[in-house]
Amino acid sequence: MSAMEEDTSPQLPHLPPKKSAGKNIGIDYDALDRDIAAQRTVALEGNLNAALEVLLNLEKQMRLAADVSGTRKVVVAIIQLCFDSNAWKALNDQIVLLSKRRAQLKQAVTAMVQQAMQFIDKAPDLDTRMELIKTLNNVSAGKIYVEIERARLIRKLAKIKEEQGLVGEAAELMQEVAVETFGAMSKTEKIAFILEQVRLCLDRKDYMRAQILSRKINPRVFVIENAKEKKKPKEGDNIVEEAPADIPSLLELKQIYYELMIRYHSHSDDYLEICRCYQAIYDTQSVKDDPSQWIPVLRKICWYLVLSPHESMQISLLNSTLEDKKLSELPKFRTLLKQIVTMEVIIWVSFWENYQNEFEQEAKMPGGPLGDKAAVSLRQRVIEHNILVVSKYYLRITLKRLSELLSLTLQETEEHLSEMVVSKSLIAKVDRPAGIVCFQSNKDSNEVLNSWASNIEKLLDLVEKSCHKIHKETMVHRVTLKVQ
């Protein structure tokens, strides 16, 4: 440039130093704010590049001086200028440029990413939004100090993919992030993120991965103890960020969790686990206080208890449900559970006539139908109940008589009997040539001797008591005779 030519390059603002204290020279932040405001005016007048050049030089001064507050202010101002000028390409370029500058401060990168994330929903079209999310995602990759921001970015990107119908890609994106290792993320946000991962896996019918992800959440986390107060963080502890406003509360997350678990267990027709999920929802105070919520849930609990195979957990839940006072408001379902508990043979035809309407009505209730195989399973449970009742009253019975009691053919009776023996819910042996079913288990010699010894001991006790009473009566009569 010749001496006669006028210098048109932007002039760097002069930042008057504060009073120095030793070697550390402070920055006049009021002057810095005025310079940023001046460059904002320049950018709004249409000269964005000149304003960015001045601010980048200011950022260099702050960065090399290791001034955290000043660097953060300038970086945020650069990003804000690009947004205010509607220069989305420049915004992406500046984000990448600032993140790659030498000795860039972590606090400045964090502030830049957080500021740019606020612009995602304000993008004019989907392509611009996707480009900005990908830029921020690349910048935050591998940086532990912006791991929470990266998780939120991936969640936004997965939501866009899902809206486009790419559920598989959305699920794979979400699975890349292990939020359970993020110490600074709030508990509710972690749970919400993992539940979103589970939901996407269920949507793509990846039930194995959904089960693995669901195990990352301990159901005990949903138990809120009001008595415990939040402890103040000690020095050196990780500071946990507050969850965003769009994250549901812990009680809402509890309901979402169990609804997803119901979807998962419905795939394998695990009726007992489905019942336990509905029981957990029913135990929520907000559900108990609202009849429009607890009535459908209690109906589901009753049906899934009846559909569950006979075992100790099912019996325990049956008895506890029968003791529930609210079940008196559903008299038909109380009768249903009592029929299952009572050791009497249930006639399938009359049973189905009584409860068919209630069974079919479940499809219209919240939670949807009981399942594709529910009707078949219900008949099978009634047959199993009847076999258990017969085993309580008979030690040996012919197959023909057993078939008559169950209203089944010989082949069907033998099939159901075999299934119960294999599942270890019943002890029985079938003599097929003789056509006899024996419900007694073989006892070894020690058990036989113990039973004999016990019986003899009882017999001797009875003899001793009888002799004592006879002797007592004899003495009473002798006294009366002497008196006379």
Disulfide bonds with the S-S distance in Angstrom:
none
